[in-house]
Amino acid sequence: SLLEKDIEALLATYEMRGYQFAQCAVQNLRIRNGVETDTMDISLEIDEAQRVTIDEIKVEGNKETDATVVVRETRIEAGEVFNPAKVEGIRPRLQRLNIFSDVSEPELYVRDRKNGLLIKVQEGSTNTFDGIIGYVPGAGVDQSGSVTGLVSVSMRNLFGTARKLSFKWAREDRSSQELGVRYLEPWIFNLPANVGGGFLQRQQDSSYVRRVLDLKTELMLSEELSVAALFNSESTIPSASDTTFSRVFRSSIAIVGAEIQYDTRDDALSPARGARYRTDYQYGTKRFTNVSSSNVSVQRFTLDLDFYLSTFTRQVLAFGMHGRELRSSRPEEGEMFRLGGARSLRGFRESQFVGARVGWTNFEYRFLLARRSFLYGFMDTGYYFRPEDKERQVPILKSEGFKYGYGIGIQLETGLGVLGVSFALGSDNSSFSNGKIHFGLINEF
């Protein structure tokens, strides 16, 4: 057994150097005569064969996606020496694109004295639409009802080129709504660099309107590691009818920042193993309009860490830690972070809590039904802190709290996309009748 392990290690060394078809055989065994009767001389014969290079890459199963998209994601140049470790990374990298429902392991073939890789893919649903519409009756006889809901449209493979475009509209109550659009252009100038941008507008009841225009340039240093430069332009506009007692002042912010991301997950939507780490730092200057105050600096810190571990057969443990912090001498509600709902603290309303410092954890134990479908139980915790503001005509008091929620949920891969539904109870009111049902389209952009 020791000899066999040595031979396997020897062949693995040859494979790493491109000799994929190398063979090793025992040529001669000879037991030494004399005192050392437990000693044997072994002669090995090695046939290195021809060094294997990747001369071509063939893609099968793609109907809408251009084959060049798959080829560029392999990060293998024509004529490159075969590297088993690099080839093994192709499948998870293609799965993280979130445009294929299945990707097979690349197969090495020889044809017409050329070596090549065969990659078989199965395209999934790349254009998804998700919508929930609700109606809230008026509180009184003279008050009309209002429409609430969420509409999300996502196209993750425009024209078969892996370009991405998404649109989102959400209305939480009668006077609060959010509108956003994002676009991503991958592999600029055929380099491992992406450029994306987006626009977001939020109307918060009758207090203010906040607009954000952002640009992100990302450089993929390796299969797992990427760095990005961030540029944001933000503006907050108080309501004209509530300028006296408004919770915010009219202001604008110009922000620059940097981001680092490390992702080893085997699948973006339903990982069974791996981790994802993302952090960014942003710095900017906020300028007030019609307010006797000097300009102030603004700093933001963001941290996300998700960890996945396969425990038993078809069971996965998922744990996440997330933090946000805003540092400014004059923090405004419009630029603070929101906590609560399906994406952070389940068991509470969407964006129920506001703070300059928020953090939350998500613990899930999943029972897999299919590759991207599973049942799970969960436990969420959350913390928020909002500093006091005495400079307003109506001072804002400091608020701080720790909350938790727990419940059960299900994620299903359907023809419309990957949908999630969960039922959660919160620490503020744990009665079953006050539980929250969270719906969501699971889509990473």
Salt bridges, closest charged atoms under 4 A:
GLU36 OE1 - ARG32 NH1 3.65
ASP41 OD2 - ARG30 NH2 2.51
ASP41 OD1 - ARG32 NE 3.09
GLU56 OE2 - ARG111 NH2 2.90
GLU60 OE2 - LYS58 NZ 3.81
GLU80 OE2 - LYS86 NZ 2.76
GLU172 OE1 - ARG202 NH2 3.19
GLU178 OE1 - ARG202 NH1 3.01
GLU185 OE1 - ARG163 NE 2.75
ASP205 OD2 - ARG247 NH2 3.31
ASP214 OD1 - ARG182 NH1 3.09
GLU223 OE2 - ARG93 NH2 2.51
GLU234 OE1 - ARG210 NH2 2.94
GLU234 OE2 - ARG300 NH1 2.62
GLU259 OE1 - LYS216 NZ 2.83
GLU259 OE2 - ARG278 NH1 2.81
ASP263 OD2 - ARG265 NH2 2.84
ASP266 OD2 - ARG273 NH1 3.31
ASP267 OD1 - ARG371 NH1 3.19
ASP267 OD1 - ARG372 NH2 2.87
ASP280 OD2 - ARG278 NH1 2.80
ASP304 OD2 - ARG278 NH2 2.99
ASP304 OD1 - HIS322 ND1 2.61
ASP304 OD1 - ARG324 NH2 3.15
ASP306 OD2 - ARG276 NH1 3.91
ASP306 OD1 - HIS322 NE2 3.53
GLU325 OE2 - ARG327 NE 3.13
GLU325 OE2 - ARG357 NE 3.81
GLU332 OE2 - ARG392 NH2 2.98
GLU333 OE1 - ARG247 NE 2.62
GLU333 OE2 - ARG338 NH2 3.86
GLU333 OE1 - ARG386 NH2 3.21
GLU335 OE2 - LYS286 NZ 2.46
GLU335 OE1 - ARG300 NH2 3.95
GLU350 OE2 - HIS438 ND1 3.94
GLU364 OE2 - ARG346 NH1 2.98
GLU364 OE1 - ARG366 NE 2.90
ASP380 OD2 - ARG346 NE 2.66
GLU388 OE2 - LYS390 NZ 3.74
ASP389 OD2 - ARG392 NE 2.91
GLU391 OE1 - ARG330 NH1 3.17
GLU413 OE2 - ARG372 NH1 3.99
ASP428 OD1 - LYS403 NZ 2.94
GLU444 OE2 - ARG265 NH1 3.28
